[in-house]
Amino acid sequence: MAYASVCFPMNVPVMTTCPSPSWSLASRRRRFLPAVRCVSSVPKVADEADLFDLKQYMAEKARRVDAALDRALPLRPPERLFAAMRYSLLSPGKRVRPVLTLAACELVGGDESAAMPVACAAEMIHVMSLIHDDLPCIDNDDFRRGRPANHVAFGEGFAVLAGDALHCFAYEHAAAAARAPPERVLRAVAELGRATGAEGLLAGQIMDIECEGKEVGLEVLEGIHLHKTAKLMEAAAACGVIMGGGREEEVERLRRYGRVVGLLFQVVDDILDVTRTTEELGKTAGKDSACGKTTYPKLLGLEAAGRLAEELVGKAEEELQGFDRNRARPLRHLARYIASRNN
């Protein structure tokens, strides 16, 4: 059976304690329908006309993002703090959020250079969240992106401060974007702040902590990850359209796309957490189960979680209908990549 009616409200109520299983994020009850393929069978290409080398595209975009991040944050005094910031920021990663920003900018005819500072800011915020997430007081994970977590390499104090510094610098860097009109830059900075703060990523983190070790339902689980994972994806996509000069309707469509792929990312993360090794993932496998967290496979089973992931791919692709087919290819294939990735 497959997840049949996924509804993503724009403004989800924030809970400071673990909500009861009756708390609902969606306007309708979810049902499961048969005959939907497992996530592992999500096609990388839909037809010959849609052939696209996403691996090359991602590698080239990630290379340019990495170069921009390196330039933005050179090593300088206080050297140990900047070393800690660079250690996590420049660790090898998929760079999904900045690539999403750049692809969304190009989707509406914008130039990559206009969106690059905001794309880098999205990655800085994401890395901040990883540094803090790994701390002993939160998830207590010693392994991230294939090497020791920041607090293991530099100590807890430096890890906290490195995350804080990256968070602050993200907005400074985005605000200094010089290749777009000031009103676009201002709106993008506001988007990132809203996605990160007490009604965004941090709200999801609080909900996750409050619900640890407790039985939660599907509505609650979705609420956690619509905040913790999807909010920044939403902002990354919306910011790309904003910096590219897109229309308001296009901003909202890419916001919905980002929301869906953000939830998709988490569903697949949960699947990989129980099907891959620590070496394959580059982070500690089985951590969520060990911490007593509810995950999609735990709640739905692996097969149904895989079918949910595939349906989310379809919903992401629906938001791209009507855009120029060639410009939309990276985003179509990005959703498929997220569904079929192995780490």
C-alpha positions as CSV (number, residue, x, y, z in Angstrom):
1,M,0.0,0.0,0.0
2,A,1.2,3.6,-0.6
3,Y,0.9,6.9,1.0
4,A,-2.1,8.3,-0.8
5,S,-2.9,11.9,0.3
6,V,0.0,14.0,1.4
7,C,-1.0,17.5,2.4
8,F,1.6,20.1,3.2
9,P,0.2,23.2,4.9
10,M,2.2,26.4,4.6
11,N,2.0,27.3,8.3
12,V,2.3,24.2,10.5
13,P,1.6,24.8,14.2
14,V,4.7,24.5,16.4
15,M,4.6,22.2,19.4
16,T,6.9,22.7,22.3
17,T,6.1,19.3,23.8
18,C,5.5,16.0,22.1
19,P,2.0,16.2,20.7
20,S,-0.5,13.4,21.1
21,P,-1.0,11.0,18.2
22,S,-4.3,12.7,17.5
23,W,-2.5,15.9,16.5
24,S,-3.0,16.4,12.7
25,L,-0.9,18.3,10.2
26,A,-3.0,17.3,7.2
27,S,-6.5,18.2,6.3
28,R,-7.4,14.6,5.5
29,R,-6.8,11.1,6.9
30,R,-4.0,9.3,5.1
31,R,-4.8,6.0,3.4
32,F,-2.6,3.5,1.7
33,L,-3.2,2.2,-1.9
34,P,-1.7,-0.8,-3.6
35,A,0.4,-1.3,-6.7
36,V,3.1,1.4,-6.1
37,R,6.7,0.3,-6.7
38,C,9.4,0.3,-4.0
39,V,11.7,3.3,-3.7
40,S,14.6,1.3,-5.1
41,S,12.8,1.1,-8.4
42,V,12.3,4.9,-8.9
43,P,13.5,5.5,-12.5
44,K,16.5,7.7,-13.0
45,V,15.1,8.8,-16.3
46,A,11.5,8.8,-17.5
47,D,12.2,8.5,-21.3
48,E,14.9,9.0,-23.9
49,A,13.9,12.7,-24.3
50,D,14.6,13.2,-20.6
51,L,18.2,11.8,-20.6
52,F,20.3,13.9,-18.2
53,D,23.6,13.3,-16.5
54,L,22.7,14.3,-12.9
55,K,25.9,13.0,-11.5
56,Q,28.0,15.3,-13.7
57,Y,25.6,18.2,-13.0
58,M,25.8,17.7,-9.2
59,A,29.5,17.3,-9.3
60,E,30.1,20.5,-11.2
61,K,27.6,22.5,-9.1
62,A,29.1,21.1,-5.9
63,R,32.6,21.9,-7.1
64,R,31.6,25.6,-7.6
65,V,29.8,25.7,-4.3
66,D,32.8,24.2,-2.5
67,A,35.1,26.9,-4.2
68,A,32.7,29.6,-3.1
69,L,32.5,28.3,0.4
70,D,36.3,28.1,0.6
71,R,36.6,31.7,-0.6
72,A,33.9,33.0,1.8
73,L,35.5,31.5,4.9
74,P,39.3,31.7,4.8
75,L,41.3,30.7,7.9
76,R,42.0,33.7,10.0
77,P,42.1,34.6,13.7
78,P,40.8,33.3,16.0
79,E,42.3,30.4,14.0
80,R,40.9,27.5,16.0
81,L,37.4,28.8,15.7
82,F,37.7,29.3,12.0
83,A,39.4,25.9,11.7
84,A,36.4,24.3,13.4
85,M,34.0,26.1,11.1
86,R,35.9,25.1,8.0
87,Y,36.3,21.5,9.2
88,S,32.6,20.9,9.0
89,L,31.7,23.3,6.2
90,L,34.2,22.0,3.8
91,S,33.8,18.3,4.6
92,P,32.7,16.3,1.6
93,G,28.9,16.4,1.2
94,K,26.2,16.1,-1.3
95,R,25.5,19.9,-1.3
96,V,21.8,19.2,-2.0
97,R,20.6,22.5,-0.6
98,P,22.9,24.9,-2.4
99,V,22.4,22.9,-5.7
100,L,18.7,23.2,-5.1
101,T,19.0,27.0,-4.8
102,L,21.2,27.3,-8.0
103,A,18.9,25.0,-10.0
104,A,15.8,26.9,-8.9
105,C,17.4,30.2,-9.9
106,E,18.3,28.8,-13.4
107,L,14.8,27.4,-13.7
108,V,13.3,30.9,-13.9
109,G,16.1,32.2,-16.2
110,G,18.4,33.6,-13.5
111,D,22.1,33.4,-13.4
112,E,23.9,31.1,-11.0
113,S,26.2,34.0,-9.8
114,A,23.2,35.9,-8.5
115,A,22.1,33.0,-6.3
116,M,25.5,31.6,-5.2
117,P,25.9,33.7,-1.9
118,V,22.4,32.6,-0.8
119,A,23.2,29.0,-1.9
120,C,26.3,29.1,0.3
121,A,24.3,30.5,3.2
122,A,21.8,27.6,3.0
123,E,24.7,25.2,3.2
124,M,26.2,27.1,6.2
125,I,22.9,26.9,8.1
126,H,22.6,23.2,7.2
127,V,26.1,22.5,8.5
128,M,25.4,24.5,11.7
129,S,22.4,22.2,12.3
130,L,24.6,19.1,11.8
131,I,27.3,20.3,14.2
132,H,24.7,21.0,16.9
133,D,22.7,17.9,16.1
134,D,25.8,15.7,16.8
135,L,26.5,17.2,20.2
136,P,26.3,14.9,23.3
137,C,23.4,16.9,24.6
138,I,21.3,16.3,21.5
139,D,22.0,13.2,19.4
140,N,25.4,12.3,20.8
141,D,26.8,11.2,17.5
142,D,30.6,11.0,17.0
143,F,30.7,10.4,13.3
144,R,29.6,12.8,10.4
145,R,30.4,12.8,6.7
146,G,32.9,10.0,7.0
147,R,35.0,11.5,9.8
148,P,34.8,12.5,13.5
149,A,32.1,14.9,14.3
150,N,33.1,18.5,15.1
151,H,32.8,18.1,18.9
152,V,35.0,15.1,18.7
153,A,37.7,16.9,16.7
154,F,37.6,20.2,18.5
155,G,35.7,19.7,21.8
156,E,32.1,20.5,22.7
157,G,32.7,24.2,23.4
158,F,34.3,24.9,20.1
159,A,31.7,22.9,18.3
160,V,28.9,25.0,19.8
161,L,30.7,28.2,19.0
162,A,31.6,27.0,15.5
163,G,27.9,26.2,14.8
164,D,26.8,29.6,16.2
165,A,29.4,31.4,14.1
166,L,28.4,29.6,10.9
167,H,24.8,30.5,11.6
168,C,25.6,34.2,12.0
169,F,27.9,34.3,9.0
170,A,25.3,32.7,6.8
171,Y,23.1,35.8,7.0
172,E,26.1,38.1,6.7
173,H,27.2,36.4,3.6
174,A,23.8,36.2,2.0
175,A,23.2,39.9,2.7
176,A,26.4,40.9,0.9
177,A,25.2,39.3,-2.4
178,A,26.0,41.9,-5.0
179,R,24.7,40.5,-8.2
180,A,21.0,40.8,-7.5
181,P,18.7,43.8,-6.6
182,P,18.7,44.6,-2.8
183,E,15.0,43.8,-2.5
184,R,15.6,40.2,-3.6
185,V,18.5,39.8,-1.3
186,L,16.5,41.1,1.7
187,R,13.7,38.7,1.0
188,A,16.1,35.8,0.6
189,V,17.7,36.6,4.0
190,A,14.3,36.7,5.6
191,E,13.3,33.4,4.0
192,L,16.4,31.7,5.5
193,G,15.8,33.2,8.9
194,R,12.2,32.1,9.0
195,A,13.2,28.6,7.9
196,T,15.8,28.3,10.5
197,G,14.3,29.8,13.7
198,A,11.7,29.0,16.3
199,E,9.0,28.2,13.7
200,G,11.4,26.3,11.3
201,L,14.4,24.0,11.7
202,L,14.9,24.7,15.4
203,A,11.2,24.0,16.1
204,G,11.6,20.6,14.4
205,Q,14.7,19.9,16.5
206,I,12.7,20.7,19.7
207,M,9.8,18.5,18.6
208,D,12.3,15.7,17.9
209,I,13.9,15.9,21.3
210,E,10.5,16.1,23.1
211,C,9.2,13.0,21.3
212,E,12.3,10.8,21.8
213,G,11.4,7.5,23.4
214,K,7.7,8.2,23.0
215,E,5.1,6.6,20.7
216,V,4.1,9.0,18.0
217,G,1.8,8.7,15.0
218,L,2.3,9.5,11.4
219,E,0.9,13.1,11.7
220,V,3.4,13.9,14.4
221,L,6.3,12.3,12.6
222,E,5.6,14.3,9.5
223,G,5.3,17.5,11.6
224,I,8.8,17.0,13.0
225,H,10.4,16.5,9.6
226,L,8.4,19.2,7.8
227,H,10.2,21.5,10.3
228,K,13.5,19.9,10.9
229,T,14.4,18.9,7.4
230,A,11.9,20.3,4.9
231,K,11.8,24.0,6.1
232,L,15.4,24.7,4.9
233,M,14.8,22.8,1.7
234,E,11.7,25.0,1.1
235,A,13.7,28.1,1.7
236,A,16.6,26.9,-0.5
237,A,14.3,26.4,-3.4
238,A,12.3,29.6,-2.9
239,C,15.4,31.7,-2.5
240,G,16.7,30.4,-5.8
241,V,13.6,31.6,-7.6
242,I,13.6,34.9,-5.7
243,M,17.3,35.6,-6.6
244,G,16.5,34.6,-10.2
245,G,13.7,37.1,-10.5
246,G,10.9,34.6,-10.7
247,R,7.2,35.5,-10.3
248,E,5.4,35.0,-7.0
249,E,3.6,31.9,-8.3
250,E,6.9,30.4,-9.2
251,V,8.3,31.1,-5.8
252,E,5.4,29.2,-4.2
253,R,5.6,26.3,-6.6
254,L,9.3,25.8,-5.8
255,R,8.6,26.2,-2.1
256,R,6.1,23.3,-2.4
257,Y,8.7,21.4,-4.4
258,G,11.3,22.0,-1.7
259,R,8.9,20.9,1.0
260,V,8.1,17.6,-0.8
261,V,11.8,16.8,-1.5
262,G,12.7,17.7,2.1
263,L,10.2,15.2,3.4
264,L,11.4,12.7,0.8
265,F,15.0,13.2,2.0
266,Q,14.0,12.3,5.5
267,V,12.0,9.2,4.5
268,V,15.0,7.9,2.5
269,D,17.3,8.8,5.4
270,D,15.2,6.7,7.7
271,I,15.3,3.8,5.3
272,L,19.1,4.0,4.8
273,D,19.6,4.2,8.6
274,V,18.3,0.6,8.9
275,T,19.6,-0.8,5.6
276,R,23.2,0.6,5.3
277,T,26.3,0.4,7.4
278,T,28.1,3.2,9.2
279,E,30.9,3.0,6.6
280,E,28.4,3.3,3.7
281,L,26.5,6.2,5.3
282,G,29.4,8.2,6.6
283,K,27.6,8.6,9.9
284,T,26.5,6.2,12.7
285,A,23.9,3.7,11.3
286,G,21.0,2.6,13.5
287,K,21.3,5.7,15.6
288,D,17.6,6.7,15.6
289,S,16.5,3.3,16.7
290,A,19.1,3.2,19.4
291,C,17.8,6.6,20.7
292,G,14.2,5.4,20.7
293,K,13.1,7.7,17.9
294,T,10.1,7.0,15.7
295,T,11.1,6.7,12.0
296,Y,9.1,6.0,8.8
297,P,10.3,2.3,8.6
298,K,9.5,1.8,12.2
299,L,6.0,3.2,11.8
300,L,5.1,2.0,8.3
301,G,7.5,-0.8,7.6
302,L,10.3,-0.7,5.0
303,E,8.2,-1.6,2.1
304,A,5.5,1.1,2.7
305,A,8.2,3.7,3.5
306,G,9.7,3.0,0.1
307,R,6.4,3.4,-1.6
308,L,5.8,6.6,0.3
309,A,9.2,7.9,-1.0
310,E,8.2,7.1,-4.6
311,E,4.9,8.9,-4.3
312,L,6.7,12.0,-3.0
313,V,8.9,11.9,-6.1
314,G,5.8,12.1,-8.2
315,K,4.5,15.0,-6.1
316,A,7.7,16.9,-6.5
317,E,7.6,16.4,-10.3
318,E,4.1,17.7,-10.4
319,E,5.3,21.1,-9.1
320,L,7.6,21.4,-12.0
321,Q,4.9,21.0,-14.7
322,G,4.6,24.0,-16.9
323,F,8.2,25.1,-16.5
324,D,10.6,24.9,-19.4
325,R,11.4,21.2,-19.7
326,N,15.1,21.6,-20.2
327,R,15.5,24.0,-17.3
328,A,13.4,21.8,-15.1
329,R,15.5,18.6,-15.8
330,P,18.0,19.1,-12.9
331,L,15.2,19.4,-10.4
332,R,13.2,16.5,-11.8
333,H,16.3,14.3,-11.6
334,L,17.3,15.7,-8.2
335,A,14.1,14.4,-6.7
336,R,14.8,10.9,-8.3
337,Y,18.3,11.0,-7.0
338,I,17.2,11.8,-3.4
339,A,14.8,8.8,-3.6
340,S,17.4,6.3,-5.0
341,R,20.6,7.4,-3.2
342,N,22.6,5.0,-1.1
343,N,24.0,7.4,1.5
